[in-house]
Amino acid sequence: MIQSILLILLSINLVYGSSQTTSNTPTRTGSFPSKQMAMQKHEIVKLVAKEISETLPQIIDKYTALTNVVGQGDTLVYTFEIHTGIKSDEAIQKQDRSRMKKAVTVGVCQSSRKFLESGINTSYVYKSAKTKVELFRFDISQKDCTGLVK
């Protein structure tokens, strides 16, 4: 199912180009109304979120699990829980934020390039498995990938 969604997304991107803020998106054969383009992006986001959600929870590594994926407009929101061990939430937030932001941004820019080019954004939310407190939130769009990935 994910492959078919990616094919649809790739087709939209190839035919209509990346998203623009004008009333119509120019294409090779005319223009495509931005409202319809936005509706298609929202539908793709919902389908991807539904498909991924059926496989959750997913263990990512010994500290991290992907627990939820939802579509919010043109954004896929992934929620992870981190097993922080004896570290406090405050210590995790203070010590790990910049390292994680860079790693997550580079990873998303590499793995979700076609989504981002099509105007579908990504948010990664990390919560403490112990306290359920939100530790980090990284919102990533195509502009965040400039110069990071070739």
PyMOL commands that set and color helices and strands:
alter all, ss='L'
color gray80, all
select helices_A, chain A and resi 2-16+34-53+89-111+113-117+142-145
alter helices_A, ss='H'
color red, helices_A
select strands_A, chain A and resi 24-27+30-33+58-59+64-72+75-82+121-128+134-140
alter strands_A, ss='S'
color yellow, strands_A
deselect
rebuild
show_as cartoon
